[in-house]
Amino acid sequence: MLILAGIAAAGAAIFLSAGSQPATACNRTAGCAMDALQEGHDMMQDGRAAENMRAAQENINAFKRQQAADEAAIRARSARK
């Protein structure tokens, strides 16, 4: 479920950022927004989206471990005082 939410969020970010490009960036009939949607679809099909979600989850876990270690160090220093 978390992976689906992440993929949906990534797709929404790609879709929303597609409109932020200058108008001269793409002059095809379908436009750049379709390119962004196609890229998101391709990422889901070839596994890049799942790979990126795993990497993101690893970063979150590493951040939480570092945060816990920092808090433990602060508690240890304040206990010595």
N, C-alpha and C positions, 0 to 999 in steps of 0.2 A: 504494500500500500504506500509505503514511504517512497519507493522508487517511482510509482506512478505519479505521486504528487510532485516529486522533483522533476520528472520529465514534463509534466504539465507546466510547471513554473518555468522551466527552461524554454519550452515552446512559446509560452506567453512572452517571455523576455525577448526572444528572437522576433516574434511577431510585432511587439510594440516598438522595438528598436528599428525595425525595417522602415517605419515612417520617418525616422529621424535623419535619414540620409538625404543629401541634396537632391533636388528634382532632376538634375542633369546626370546623376549617377547611373540611371537606367532609362532607356527610352523604348524598350520592347513593349509589346502589347500587354503581356501579363504583368510586367513590372517587377521591381525588385522584391516586393512583398512575397510574390510567389516563389522567388529564389530562396528566400529565408524559410518559407514553409517547406519547400522541397528539401533543403539542407537539414531541417529538423527531422523530417520523415526519414531521410537517408541515414541520419545518425541513429535513429531508433532501429532501423532495419539491419545495419551492419554492426551494431553493438557498441558504437562509440558513446551513445547516451548512457548505457548501463555502466560502461567503464568509467565515464566521468562522474556518475553518481557514486560509484564505489570510492573513487579517489576523493570526492567531496566528503563522504562519510568518514573516511580515514583522517582527513584534515580536521573534521569536527571532533573526532575521538582524540586526536593528538592535542588539540586545543584544550579539551576538557581535562586530559591528564596533566598538561602543563599548568592549568589553572588550579587543579587540586594540589599539585606539588608546591606551587607558589603559596597557596593558602596554608599548607602544612608548615612551610618554612616560616611564614609570618607567625603562626601559632607557636612554633618552637622558640622563636626569638622572643616573643612576648612572655613565654613561660620562664625563660632564663632571667628575666629582669627582676 
